[in-house]
Amino acid sequence: MGSVKTDGTLWMWGRNSSGELGQGNTTIQSSPVQVGALTDWSDLVCGQAFTLALKTDGTMWGFGKNNVGMLGQNNTT
């Protein structure tokens, strides 16, 4: 799960078994934790084991499992 706050920060929480919370680890987060210190996030979509987040400059960022290419990187790494 996740949300973008009105100040543009990105917050995530949940199972995190594939690193989908963008924390660089697989630690379960039972309460919201901020993803980095950036304040230019605008939207996000959370999948079962991945997250796609959109920044205000139009770039999209992906976190987590990519076994069938769901991060949009044209690979399955």
PDB file of N, CA, C and O in Angstrom:
ATOM      1  N   MET A   1       0.839  -1.175   0.000  1.00  0.00           N
ATOM      2  CA  MET A   1       0.000   0.000   0.000  1.00  0.00           C
ATOM      3  C   MET A   1       0.884   1.237   0.000  1.00  0.00           C
ATOM      4  O   MET A   1       2.046   1.185   0.404  1.00  0.00           O
ATOM      5  N   GLY A   2       0.336   2.320  -0.445  1.00  0.00           N
ATOM      6  CA  GLY A   2       1.103   3.544  -0.447  1.00  0.00           C
ATOM      7  C   GLY A   2       0.230   4.759  -0.702  1.00  0.00           C
ATOM      8  O   GLY A   2      -0.946   4.648  -1.048  1.00  0.00           O
ATOM      9  N   SER A   3       0.844   5.924  -0.521  1.00  0.00           N
ATOM     10  CA  SER A   3       0.141   7.166  -0.807  1.00  0.00           C
ATOM     11  C   SER A   3       1.146   8.280  -1.066  1.00  0.00           C
ATOM     12  O   SER A   3       2.287   8.235  -0.607  1.00  0.00           O
ATOM     13  N   VAL A   4       0.694   9.272  -1.809  1.00  0.00           N
ATOM     14  CA  VAL A   4       1.465  10.496  -2.016  1.00  0.00           C
ATOM     15  C   VAL A   4       0.775  11.570  -1.191  1.00  0.00           C
ATOM     16  O   VAL A   4      -0.412  11.842  -1.372  1.00  0.00           O
ATOM     17  N   LYS A   5       1.529  12.174  -0.290  1.00  0.00           N
ATOM     18  CA  LYS A   5       0.962  13.237   0.541  1.00  0.00           C
ATOM     19  C   LYS A   5       0.895  14.544  -0.247  1.00  0.00           C
ATOM     20  O   LYS A   5       1.523  14.673  -1.298  1.00  0.00           O
ATOM     21  N   THR A   6       0.146  15.494   0.257  1.00  0.00           N
ATOM     22  CA  THR A   6      -0.013  16.781  -0.431  1.00  0.00           C
ATOM     23  C   THR A   6       1.301  17.543  -0.548  1.00  0.00           C
ATOM     24  O   THR A   6       1.419  18.434  -1.388  1.00  0.00           O
ATOM     25  N   ASP A   7       2.295  17.209   0.283  1.00  0.00           N
ATOM     26  CA  ASP A   7       3.603  17.862   0.172  1.00  0.00           C
ATOM     27  C   ASP A   7       4.514  17.181  -0.851  1.00  0.00           C
ATOM     28  O   ASP A   7       5.681  17.550  -0.981  1.00  0.00           O
ATOM     29  N   GLY A   8       3.983  16.182  -1.583  1.00  0.00           N
ATOM     30  CA  GLY A   8       4.741  15.509  -2.632  1.00  0.00           C
ATOM     31  C   GLY A   8       5.618  14.370  -2.159  1.00  0.00           C
ATOM     32  O   GLY A   8       6.368  13.808  -2.958  1.00  0.00           O
ATOM     33  N   THR A   9       5.551  14.008  -0.883  1.00  0.00           N
ATOM     34  CA  THR A   9       6.338  12.880  -0.392  1.00  0.00           C
ATOM     35  C   THR A   9       5.592  11.571  -0.646  1.00  0.00           C
ATOM     36  O   THR A   9       4.363  11.532  -0.700  1.00  0.00           O
ATOM     37  N   LEU A  10       6.370  10.506  -0.798  1.00  0.00           N
ATOM     38  CA  LEU A  10       5.827   9.172  -1.078  1.00  0.00           C
ATOM     39  C   LEU A  10       5.968   8.311   0.167  1.00  0.00           C
ATOM     40  O   LEU A  10       7.053   8.218   0.741  1.00  0.00           O
ATOM     41  N   TRP A  11       4.878   7.683   0.586  1.00  0.00           N
ATOM     42  CA  TRP A  11       4.850   6.853   1.788  1.00  0.00           C
ATOM     43  C   TRP A  11       4.325   5.471   1.432  1.00  0.00           C
ATOM     44  O   TRP A  11       3.350   5.344   0.692  1.00  0.00           O
ATOM     45  N   MET A  12       4.976   4.427   1.963  1.00  0.00           N
ATOM     46  CA  MET A  12       4.605   3.049   1.648  1.00  0.00           C
ATOM     47  C   MET A  12       4.540   2.214   2.920  1.00  0.00           C
ATOM     48  O   MET A  12       5.199   2.522   3.912  1.00  0.00           O
ATOM     49  N   TRP A  13       3.730   1.143   2.878  1.00  0.00           N
ATOM     50  CA  TRP A  13       3.663   0.195   3.978  1.00  0.00           C
ATOM     51  C   TRP A  13       3.133  -1.112   3.450  1.00  0.00           C
ATOM     52  O   TRP A  13       2.469  -1.143   2.414  1.00  0.00           O
ATOM     53  N   GLY A  14       3.422  -2.210   4.159  1.00  0.00           N
ATOM     54  CA  GLY A  14       2.933  -3.519   3.766  1.00  0.00           C
ATOM     55  C   GLY A  14       3.973  -4.615   3.874  1.00  0.00           C
ATOM     56  O   GLY A  14       4.971  -4.477   4.581  1.00  0.00           O
ATOM     57  N   ARG A  15       3.727  -5.706   3.161  1.00  0.00           N
ATOM     58  CA  ARG A  15       4.524  -6.926   3.271  1.00  0.00           C
ATOM     59  C   ARG A  15       5.964  -6.747   2.799  1.00  0.00           C
ATOM     60  O   ARG A  15       6.889  -7.128   3.517  1.00  0.00           O
ATOM     61  N   ASN A  16       6.178  -6.185   1.626  1.00  0.00           N
ATOM     62  CA  ASN A  16       7.508  -5.850   1.115  1.00  0.00           C
ATOM     63  C   ASN A  16       8.371  -7.064   0.788  1.00  0.00           C
ATOM     64  O   ASN A  16       9.597  -6.954   0.809  1.00  0.00           O
ATOM     65  N   SER A  17       7.784  -8.201   0.490  1.00  0.00           N
ATOM     66  CA  SER A  17       8.555  -9.418   0.238  1.00  0.00           C
ATOM     67  C   SER A  17       9.431  -9.331  -1.006  1.00  0.00           C
ATOM     68  O   SER A  17      10.377 -10.107  -1.140  1.00  0.00           O
ATOM     69  N   SER A  18       9.144  -8.414  -1.909  1.00  0.00           N
ATOM     70  CA  SER A  18       9.936  -8.253  -3.127  1.00  0.00           C
ATOM     71  C   SER A  18      10.565  -6.868  -3.239  1.00  0.00           C
ATOM     72  O   SER A  18      11.029  -6.483  -4.312  1.00  0.00           O
ATOM     73  N   GLY A  19      10.583  -6.125  -2.152  1.00  0.00           N
ATOM     74  CA  GLY A  19      11.152  -4.783  -2.168  1.00  0.00           C
ATOM     75  C   GLY A  19      10.243  -3.738  -2.776  1.00  0.00           C
ATOM     76  O   GLY A  19      10.701  -2.662  -3.161  1.00  0.00           O
ATOM     77  N   GLU A  20       8.958  -4.043  -2.867  1.00  0.00           N
ATOM     78  CA  GLU A  20       7.994  -3.157  -3.524  1.00  0.00           C
ATOM     79  C   GLU A  20       7.718  -1.860  -2.779  1.00  0.00           C
ATOM     80  O   GLU A  20       6.998  -1.002  -3.289  1.00  0.00           O
ATOM     81  N   LEU A  21       8.272  -1.700  -1.587  1.00  0.00           N
ATOM     82  CA  LEU A  21       8.056  -0.471  -0.829  1.00  0.00           C
ATOM     83  C   LEU A  21       9.134   0.577  -1.087  1.00  0.00           C
ATOM     84  O   LEU A  21       9.082   1.670  -0.523  1.00  0.00           O
ATOM     85  N   GLY A  22      10.108   0.254  -1.932  1.00  0.00           N
ATOM     86  CA  GLY A  22      11.125   1.236  -2.305  1.00  0.00           C
ATOM     87  C   GLY A  22      12.109   1.594  -1.214  1.00  0.00           C
ATOM     88  O   GLY A  22      12.724   2.660  -1.260  1.00  0.00           O
ATOM     89  N   GLN A  23      12.268   0.723  -0.236  1.00  0.00           N
ATOM     90  CA  GLN A  23      13.167   0.983   0.885  1.00  0.00           C
ATOM     91  C   GLN A  23      14.551   0.357   0.693  1.00  0.00           C
ATOM     92  O   GLN A  23      15.448   0.583   1.505  1.00  0.00           O
ATOM     93  N   GLY A  24      14.730  -0.429  -0.374  1.00  0.00           N
ATOM     94  CA  GLY A  24      16.006  -1.099  -0.586  1.00  0.00           C
ATOM     95  C   GLY A  24      16.187  -2.332   0.280  1.00  0.00           C
ATOM     96  O   GLY A  24      17.307  -2.807   0.471  1.00  0.00           O
ATOM     97  N   ASN A  25      15.072  -2.857   0.810  1.00  0.00           N
ATOM     98  CA  ASN A  25      15.121  -4.046   1.649  1.00  0.00           C
ATOM     99  C   ASN A  25      13.822  -4.827   1.486  1.00  0.00           C
ATOM    100  O   ASN A  25      12.976  -4.456   0.672  1.00  0.00           O
ATOM    101  N   THR A  26      13.659  -5.883   2.238  1.00  0.00           N
ATOM    102  CA  THR A  26      12.418  -6.661   2.218  1.00  0.00           C
ATOM    103  C   THR A  26      11.798  -6.745   3.612  1.00  0.00           C
ATOM    104  O   THR A  26      11.176  -7.749   3.961  1.00  0.00           O
ATOM    105  N   THR A  27      11.967  -5.704   4.393  1.00  0.00           N
ATOM    106  CA  THR A  27      11.429  -5.641   5.750  1.00  0.00           C
ATOM    107  C   THR A  27       9.954  -5.255   5.710  1.00  0.00           C
ATOM    108  O   THR A  27       9.579  -4.283   5.053  1.00  0.00           O
ATOM    109  N   ILE A  28       9.123  -6.017   6.413  1.00  0.00           N
ATOM    110  CA  ILE A  28       7.695  -5.696   6.529  1.00  0.00           C
ATOM    111  C   ILE A  28       7.544  -4.351   7.243  1.00  0.00           C
ATOM    112  O   ILE A  28       8.209  -4.093   8.246  1.00  0.00           O
ATOM    113  N   GLN A  29       6.670  -3.507   6.721  1.00  0.00           N
ATOM    114  CA  GLN A  29       6.393  -2.209   7.329  1.00  0.00           C
ATOM    115  C   GLN A  29       4.911  -2.157   7.708  1.00  0.00           C
ATOM    116  O   GLN A  29       4.044  -2.059   6.839  1.00  0.00           O
ATOM    117  N   SER A  30       4.631  -2.224   9.007  1.00  0.00           N
ATOM    118  CA  SER A  30       3.232  -2.216   9.450  1.00  0.00           C
ATOM    119  C   SER A  30       2.646  -0.814   9.517  1.00  0.00           C
ATOM    120  O   SER A  30       1.430  -0.654   9.624  1.00  0.00           O
ATOM    121  N   SER A  31       3.499   0.202   9.455  1.00  0.00           N
ATOM    122  CA  SER A  31       3.022   1.579   9.414  1.00  0.00           C
ATOM    123  C   SER A  31       3.764   2.316   8.295  1.00  0.00           C
ATOM    124  O   SER A  31       4.836   1.871   7.883  1.00  0.00           O
ATOM    125  N   PRO A  32       3.227   3.417   7.799  1.00  0.00           N
ATOM    126  CA  PRO A  32       3.832   4.129   6.665  1.00  0.00           C
ATOM    127  C   PRO A  32       5.265   4.589   6.931  1.00  0.00           C
ATOM    128  O   PRO A  32       5.578   5.103   8.005  1.00  0.00           O
ATOM    129  N   VAL A  33       6.134   4.391   5.925  1.00  0.00           N
ATOM    130  CA  VAL A  33       7.508   4.890   5.953  1.00  0.00           C
ATOM    131  C   VAL A  33       7.726   5.690   4.672  1.00  0.00           C
ATOM    132  O   VAL A  33       7.224   5.326   3.609  1.00  0.00           O
ATOM    133  N   GLN A  34       8.471   6.769   4.783  1.00  0.00           N
ATOM    134  CA  GLN A  34       8.718   7.624   3.625  1.00  0.00           C
ATOM    135  C   GLN A  34       9.741   6.977   2.703  1.00  0.00           C
ATOM    136  O   GLN A  34      10.719   6.394   3.170  1.00  0.00           O
ATOM    137  N   VAL A  35       9.521   7.076   1.399  1.00  0.00           N
ATOM    138  CA  VAL A  35      10.459   6.591   0.393  1.00  0.00           C
ATOM    139  C   VAL A  35      11.384   7.746   0.046  1.00  0.00           C
ATOM    140  O   VAL A  35      10.977   8.681  -0.643  1.00  0.00           O
ATOM    141  N   GLY A  36      12.624   7.689   0.517  1.00  0.00           N
ATOM    142  CA  GLY A  36      13.585   8.756   0.260  1.00  0.00           C
ATOM    143  C   GLY A  36      13.143  10.079   0.857  1.00  0.00           C
ATOM    144  O   GLY A  36      12.293  10.129   1.746  1.00  0.00           O
ATOM    145  N   ALA A  37      13.741  11.158   0.346  1.00  0.00           N
ATOM    146  CA  ALA A  37      13.434  12.493   0.869  1.00  0.00           C
ATOM    147  C   ALA A  37      12.843  13.408  -0.199  1.00  0.00           C
ATOM    148  O   ALA A  37      12.630  14.594   0.051  1.00  0.00           O
ATOM    149  N   LEU A  38      12.577  12.866  -1.391  1.00  0.00           N
ATOM    150  CA  LEU A  38      12.074  13.697  -2.487  1.00  0.00           C
ATOM    151  C   LEU A  38      10.658  14.182  -2.220  1.00  0.00           C
ATOM    152  O   LEU A  38       9.889  13.533  -1.512  1.00  0.00           O
ATOM    153  N   THR A  39      10.327  15.324  -2.793  1.00  0.00           N
ATOM    154  CA  THR A  39       8.989  15.904  -2.610  1.00  0.00           C
ATOM    155  C   THR A  39       8.331  16.191  -3.962  1.00  0.00           C
ATOM    156  O   THR A  39       7.528  17.116  -4.087  1.00  0.00           O
ATOM    157  N   ASP A  40       8.681  15.385  -4.974  1.00  0.00           N
ATOM    158  CA  ASP A  40       8.125  15.623  -6.311  1.00  0.00           C
ATOM    159  C   ASP A  40       7.383  14.416  -6.865  1.00  0.00           C
ATOM    160  O   ASP A  40       7.367  14.199  -8.077  1.00  0.00           O
ATOM    161  N   TRP A  41       6.766  13.626  -5.979  1.00  0.00           N
ATOM    162  CA  TRP A  41       5.943  12.503  -6.412  1.00  0.00           C
ATOM    163  C   TRP A  41       4.526  13.010  -6.666  1.00  0.00           C
ATOM    164  O   TRP A  41       4.049  13.911  -5.976  1.00  0.00           O
ATOM    165  N   SER A  42       3.852  12.423  -7.666  1.00  0.00           N
ATOM    166  CA  SER A  42       2.492  12.884  -7.959  1.00  0.00           C
ATOM    167  C   SER A  42       1.442  11.787  -7.891  1.00  0.00           C
ATOM    168  O   SER A  42       0.277  12.077  -7.616  1.00  0.00           O
ATOM    169  N   ASP A  43       1.822  10.527  -8.134  1.00  0.00           N
ATOM    170  CA  ASP A  43       0.827   9.452  -8.146  1.00  0.00           C
ATOM    171  C   ASP A  43       1.537   8.114  -8.021  1.00  0.00           C
ATOM    172  O   ASP A  43       2.752   8.039  -8.203  1.00  0.00           O
ATOM    173  N   LEU A  44       0.797   7.060  -7.713  1.00  0.00           N
ATOM    174  CA  LEU A  44       1.371   5.723  -7.665  1.00  0.00           C
ATOM    175  C   LEU A  44       0.318   4.662  -7.869  1.00  0.00           C
ATOM    176  O   LEU A  44      -0.875   4.890  -7.673  1.00  0.00           O
ATOM    177  N   VAL A  45       0.793   3.487  -8.271  1.00  0.00           N
ATOM    178  CA  VAL A  45      -0.045   2.299  -8.412  1.00  0.00           C
ATOM    179  C   VAL A  45       0.690   1.173  -7.704  1.00  0.00           C
ATOM    180  O   VAL A  45       1.871   0.938  -7.959  1.00  0.00           O
ATOM    181  N   CYS A  46      -0.008   0.477  -6.816  1.00  0.00           N
ATOM    182  CA  CYS A  46       0.593  -0.635  -6.087  1.00  0.00           C
ATOM    183  C   CYS A  46       0.033  -1.942  -6.610  1.00  0.00           C
ATOM    184  O   CYS A  46      -1.181  -2.141  -6.652  1.00  0.00           O
ATOM    185  N   GLY A  47       0.937  -2.837  -7.012  1.00  0.00           N
ATOM    186  CA  GLY A  47       0.540  -4.184  -7.421  1.00  0.00           C
ATOM    187  C   GLY A  47       0.782  -5.155  -6.289  1.00  0.00           C
ATOM    188  O   GLY A  47       1.071  -4.749  -5.164  1.00  0.00           O
ATOM    189  N   GLN A  48       0.666  -6.438  -6.585  1.00  0.00           N
ATOM    190  CA  GLN A  48       0.841  -7.451  -5.543  1.00  0.00           C
ATOM    191  C   GLN A  48       2.274  -7.486  -5.014  1.00  0.00           C
ATOM    192  O   GLN A  48       2.478  -7.674  -3.815  1.00  0.00           O
ATOM    193  N   ALA A  49       3.270  -7.307  -5.884  1.00  0.00           N
ATOM    194  CA  ALA A  49       4.671  -7.373  -5.448  1.00  0.00           C
ATOM    195  C   ALA A  49       5.509  -6.284  -6.118  1.00  0.00           C
ATOM    196  O   ALA A  49       6.728  -6.416  -6.229  1.00  0.00           O
ATOM    197  N   PHE A  50       4.861  -5.218  -6.561  1.00  0.00           N
ATOM    198  CA  PHE A  50       5.575  -4.124  -7.214  1.00  0.00           C
ATOM    199  C   PHE A  50       4.812  -2.826  -7.036  1.00  0.00           C
ATOM    200  O   PHE A  50       3.618  -2.824  -6.735  1.00  0.00           O
ATOM    201  N   THR A  51       5.522  -1.721  -7.227  1.00  0.00           N
ATOM    202  CA  THR A  51       4.919  -0.387  -7.166  1.00  0.00           C
ATOM    203  C   THR A  51       5.455   0.430  -8.327  1.00  0.00           C
ATOM    204  O   THR A  51       6.647   0.368  -8.629  1.00  0.00           O
ATOM    205  N   LEU A  52       4.598   1.190  -8.977  1.00  0.00           N
ATOM    206  CA  LEU A  52       4.992   2.165  -9.981  1.00  0.00           C
ATOM    207  C   LEU A  52       4.600   3.530  -9.447  1.00  0.00           C
ATOM    208  O   LEU A  52       3.453   3.751  -9.061  1.00  0.00           O
ATOM    209  N   ALA A  53       5.564   4.446  -9.429  1.00  0.00           N
ATOM    210  CA  ALA A  53       5.316   5.782  -8.895  1.00  0.00           C
ATOM    211  C   ALA A  53       5.682   6.827  -9.945  1.00  0.00           C
ATOM    212  O   ALA A  53       6.711   6.716 -10.612  1.00  0.00           O
ATOM    213  N   LEU A  54       4.835   7.837 -10.083  1.00  0.00           N
ATOM    214  CA  LEU A  54       5.016   8.895 -11.063  1.00  0.00           C
ATOM    215  C   LEU A  54       5.486  10.168 -10.364  1.00  0.00           C
ATOM    216  O   LEU A  54       4.944  10.575  -9.336  1.00  0.00           O
ATOM    217  N   LYS A  55       6.524  10.791 -10.961  1.00  0.00           N
ATOM    218  CA  LYS A  55       7.028  12.055 -10.429  1.00  0.00           C
ATOM    219  C   LYS A  55       6.412  13.212 -11.218  1.00  0.00           C
ATOM    220  O   LYS A  55       5.885  13.010 -12.312  1.00  0.00           O
ATOM    221  N   THR A  56       6.479  14.396 -10.674  1.00  0.00           N
ATOM    222  CA  THR A  56       5.877  15.561 -11.318  1.00  0.00           C
ATOM    223  C   THR A  56       6.542  15.913 -12.647  1.00  0.00           C
ATOM    224  O   THR A  56       5.944  16.615 -13.462  1.00  0.00           O
ATOM    225  N   ASP A  57       7.771  15.437 -12.880  1.00  0.00           N
ATOM    226  CA  ASP A  57       8.436  15.694 -14.165  1.00  0.00           C
ATOM    227  C   ASP A  57       8.032  14.689 -15.242  1.00  0.00           C
ATOM    228  O   ASP A  57       8.551  14.730 -16.357  1.00  0.00           O
ATOM    229  N   GLY A  58       7.104  13.785 -14.908  1.00  0.00           N
ATOM    230  CA  GLY A  58       6.597  12.804 -15.866  1.00  0.00           C
ATOM    231  C   GLY A  58       7.350  11.493 -15.893  1.00  0.00           C
ATOM    232  O   GLY A  58       6.937  10.578 -16.606  1.00  0.00           O
ATOM    233  N   THR A  59       8.449  11.357 -15.141  1.00  0.00           N
ATOM    234  CA  THR A  59       9.171  10.089 -15.116  1.00  0.00           C
ATOM    235  C   THR A  59       8.457   9.109 -14.193  1.00  0.00           C
ATOM    236  O   THR A  59       7.842   9.494 -13.199  1.00  0.00           O
ATOM    237  N   MET A  60       8.557   7.832 -14.553  1.00  0.00           N
ATOM    238  CA  MET A  60       7.947   6.777 -13.752  1.00  0.00           C
ATOM    239  C   MET A  60       9.051   5.929 -13.141  1.00  0.00           C
ATOM    240  O   MET A  60      10.050   5.618 -13.789  1.00  0.00           O
ATOM    241  N   TRP A  61       8.852   5.565 -11.890  1.00  0.00           N
ATOM    242  CA  TRP A  61       9.814   4.783 -11.137  1.00  0.00           C
ATOM    243  C   TRP A  61       9.148   3.496 -10.682  1.00  0.00           C
ATOM    244  O   TRP A  61       7.981   3.503 -10.290  1.00  0.00           O
ATOM    245  N   GLY A  62       9.888   2.387 -10.734  1.00  0.00           N
ATOM    246  CA  GLY A  62       9.343   1.097 -10.332  1.00  0.00           C
ATOM    247  C   GLY A  62      10.158   0.472  -9.220  1.00  0.00           C
ATOM    248  O   GLY A  62      11.383   0.594  -9.182  1.00  0.00           O
ATOM    249  N   PHE A  63       9.457  -0.207  -8.307  1.00  0.00           N
ATOM    250  CA  PHE A  63      10.095  -0.891  -7.189  1.00  0.00           C
ATOM    251  C   PHE A  63       9.503  -2.289  -7.091  1.00  0.00           C
ATOM    252  O   PHE A  63       8.303  -2.470  -7.297  1.00  0.00           O
ATOM    253  N   GLY A  64      10.333  -3.280  -6.777  1.00  0.00           N
ATOM    254  CA  GLY A  64       9.838  -4.610  -6.471  1.00  0.00           C
ATOM    255  C   GLY A  64      10.059  -5.652  -7.529  1.00  0.00           C
ATOM    256  O   GLY A  64      10.979  -5.554  -8.341  1.00  0.00           O
ATOM    257  N   LYS A  65       9.209  -6.651  -7.513  1.00  0.00           N
ATOM    258  CA  LYS A  65       9.325  -7.828  -8.375  1.00  0.00           C
ATOM    259  C   LYS A  65       9.099  -7.450  -9.832  1.00  0.00           C
ATOM    260  O   LYS A  65       8.245  -6.623 -10.151  1.00  0.00           O
ATOM    261  N   ASN A  66       9.882  -8.073 -10.711  1.00  0.00           N
ATOM    262  CA  ASN A  66       9.814  -7.762 -12.140  1.00  0.00           C
ATOM    263  C   ASN A  66       9.859  -9.046 -12.966  1.00  0.00           C
ATOM    264  O   ASN A  66      10.353  -9.036 -14.094  1.00  0.00           O
ATOM    265  N   ASN A  67       9.351 -10.147 -12.420  1.00  0.00           N
ATOM    266  CA  ASN A  67       9.502 -11.449 -13.066  1.00  0.00           C
ATOM    267  C   ASN A  67       8.786 -11.575 -14.402  1.00  0.00           C
ATOM    268  O   ASN A  67       9.139 -12.444 -15.200  1.00  0.00           O
ATOM    269  N   VAL A  68       7.798 -10.743 -14.669  1.00  0.00           N
ATOM    270  CA  VAL A  68       7.135 -10.758 -15.981  1.00  0.00           C
ATOM    271  C   VAL A  68       7.164  -9.377 -16.630  1.00  0.00           C
ATOM    272  O   VAL A  68       6.334  -9.070 -17.486  1.00  0.00           O
ATOM    273  N   GLY A  69       8.122  -8.545 -16.219  1.00  0.00           N
ATOM    274  CA  GLY A  69       8.321  -7.242 -16.840  1.00  0.00           C
ATOM    275  C   GLY A  69       7.388  -6.143 -16.380  1.00  0.00           C
ATOM    276  O   GLY A  69       7.211  -5.157 -17.095  1.00  0.00           O
ATOM    277  N   MET A  70       6.784  -6.279 -15.209  1.00  0.00           N
ATOM    278  CA  MET A  70       5.809  -5.286 -14.767  1.00  0.00           C
ATOM    279  C   MET A  70       6.386  -3.931 -14.398  1.00  0.00           C
ATOM    280  O   MET A  70       5.629  -2.982 -14.195  1.00  0.00           O
ATOM    281  N   LEU A  71       7.733  -3.810 -14.303  1.00  0.00           N
ATOM    282  CA  LEU A  71       8.331  -2.514 -13.986  1.00  0.00           C
ATOM    283  C   LEU A  71       8.583  -1.675 -15.232  1.00  0.00           C
ATOM    284  O   LEU A  71       9.059  -0.545 -15.125  1.00  0.00           O
ATOM    285  N   GLY A  72       8.274  -2.207 -16.407  1.00  0.00           N
ATOM    286  CA  GLY A  72       8.369  -1.437 -17.632  1.00  0.00           C
ATOM    287  C   GLY A  72       9.780  -1.137 -18.107  1.00  0.00           C
ATOM    288  O   GLY A  72      10.010  -0.129 -18.775  1.00  0.00           O
ATOM    289  N   GLN A  73      10.734  -2.010 -17.766  1.00  0.00           N
ATOM    290  CA  GLN A  73      12.132  -1.795 -18.140  1.00  0.00           C
ATOM    291  C   GLN A  73      12.561  -2.637 -19.342  1.00  0.00           C
ATOM    292  O   GLN A  73      13.747  -2.703 -19.663  1.00  0.00           O
ATOM    293  N   ASN A  74      11.609  -3.272 -19.997  1.00  0.00           N
ATOM    294  CA  ASN A  74      11.879  -4.122 -21.147  1.00  0.00           C
ATOM    295  C   ASN A  74      12.792  -5.302 -20.789  1.00  0.00           C
ATOM    296  O   ASN A  74      13.578  -5.759 -21.619  1.00  0.00           O
ATOM    297  N   ASN A  75      12.681  -5.794 -19.538  1.00  0.00           N
ATOM    298  CA  ASN A  75      13.410  -6.964 -19.101  1.00  0.00           C
ATOM    299  C   ASN A  75      12.657  -7.603 -17.923  1.00  0.00           C
ATOM    300  O   ASN A  75      11.593  -7.130 -17.524  1.00  0.00           O
ATOM    301  N   THR A  76      13.214  -8.660 -17.390  1.00  0.00           N
ATOM    302  CA  THR A  76      12.607  -9.326 -16.217  1.00  0.00           C
ATOM    303  C   THR A  76      13.594  -9.381 -15.049  1.00  0.00           C
ATOM    304  O   THR A  76      13.514 -10.268 -14.200  1.00  0.00           O
ATOM    305  N   THR A  77      14.518  -8.430 -15.016  1.00  0.00           N
ATOM    306  CA  THR A  77      15.519  -8.370 -13.941  1.00  0.00           C
ATOM    307  C   THR A  77      14.896  -7.805 -12.682  1.00  0.00           C
ATOM    308  O   THR A  77      15.574  -7.673 -11.663  1.00  0.00           O
TER     309      THR A  77
END
